Amino acid sequence: NAARSLAYKKATMPQPVRLYQKAIFLGYKRSQANQYSHTALLKVQGVEDRKETDFYLGKRVAYVYKAKTEVKGTRYRAVWGKITRSHGNRGVVRAKFGKNLPPRAMGAQIRVMLFPSRV
């Protein structure tokens, strides 16, 4: 009976919906000799060329991480930013954050929110 009610709960509970697109923090904008850490390069999942990046321009992005100490009842913190323009021809975008992303965030997941809408 308990197994049946558990199966019923699994069948009726809706799956959680992800309201953001995933991206990876590749590194900072740079030249051969200099690094510009105020601009982050992001690879958005499913975006493969420059035309497809147009939808994401102006979208808000968040780097969510877990800290050691609890503040306001949670250990999760976020650094917010905005996608400013595309970078190259392979679907990479540039983003500026309120505080520069830390180097340990390279390779980490960034959340690309689907707002503000320009449609």
C-alpha positions in Angstrom: 0.0 0.0 0.0 2.8 2.4 0.9 4.6 1.6 -2.4 1.4 2.3 -4.3 0.9 5.7 -2.7 4.6 6.5 -3.5 4.1 5.6 -7.1 1.0 7.7 -7.2 2.8 10.7 -5.8 5.6 10.3 -8.4 3.1 10.1 -11.2 1.1 13.2 -10.1 3.9 15.5 -9.0 4.9 17.8 -11.9 8.6 17.9 -12.8 10.3 21.2 -11.7 10.7 23.6 -14.6 14.1 25.3 -15.2 13.4 29.0 -15.9 16.9 29.8 -17.1 19.3 28.6 -19.8 22.7 27.1 -18.8 26.0 28.7 -19.8 29.7 28.0 -19.0 32.1 30.7 -17.9 35.0 30.3 -20.3 37.4 33.0 -19.0 38.0 36.7 -19.3 38.2 38.8 -22.4 41.8 39.1 -23.3 44.4 40.0 -25.9 47.7 38.3 -26.4 49.4 40.2 -23.5 46.5 41.6 -21.4 43.5 40.2 -19.6 40.3 42.3 -19.1 38.7 40.7 -16.1 35.7 43.2 -16.1 34.3 41.3 -19.1 33.5 37.6 -18.9 33.1 35.2 -21.8 30.2 32.8 -21.6 29.3 29.8 -23.8 25.5 29.5 -23.8 24.2 25.9 -24.1 22.6 25.3 -27.5 23.9 28.5 -29.2 26.3 27.6 -32.0 26.7 30.8 -34.1 26.6 34.5 -34.0 23.0 34.9 -35.2 21.7 32.8 -32.4 23.3 35.0 -29.8 21.1 38.0 -30.7 18.2 36.6 -28.5 20.4 36.6 -25.4 21.7 40.2 -25.7 20.6 42.2 -22.7 19.6 39.1 -20.7 20.5 39.0 -17.0 22.9 36.4 -15.8 23.8 35.0 -12.4 26.7 33.1 -11.0 25.3 31.2 -8.0 27.8 29.7 -5.6 27.8 28.2 -2.1 29.7 30.1 0.7 30.9 28.9 4.0 29.0 31.2 6.3 25.2 31.6 6.4 23.8 35.1 5.7 20.1 35.8 5.8 19.3 32.2 6.4 21.1 30.8 3.3 24.6 29.8 2.2 23.9 30.4 -1.4 25.1 33.7 -3.0 24.9 35.2 -6.4 26.8 37.7 -8.6 24.5 39.3 -11.1 25.4 40.6 -14.5 24.2 41.3 -18.0 25.0 40.0 -21.5 26.4 42.9 -23.4 27.4 41.6 -26.9 28.5 38.5 -28.9 32.2 37.5 -29.1 33.4 35.7 -32.2 31.4 33.6 -34.6 30.8 30.4 -32.5 28.0 31.5 -30.1 30.2 32.9 -27.3 28.9 36.1 -25.6 30.4 38.8 -23.4 28.9 39.7 -20.0 29.6 42.3 -17.4 29.0 41.5 -13.7 28.4 43.7 -10.7 31.6 42.4 -9.2 34.1 40.6 -11.5 33.8 36.8 -11.4 36.5 35.1 -9.4 39.0 33.0 -11.3 37.7 29.8 -9.6 34.5 30.3 -11.4 36.1 29.4 -14.8 34.4 26.3 -16.1 31.5 26.8 -13.7 27.8 27.0 -14.7 26.2 30.4 -15.1 22.4 30.9 -15.2 21.1 33.0 -18.1 17.7 34.3 -17.1 15.1 34.7 -19.8 14.4 38.3 -18.8 14.2 41.1 -19.8 12.3 40.1 -22.9 12.9 42.0 -26.2 10.3 40.1 -28.2 
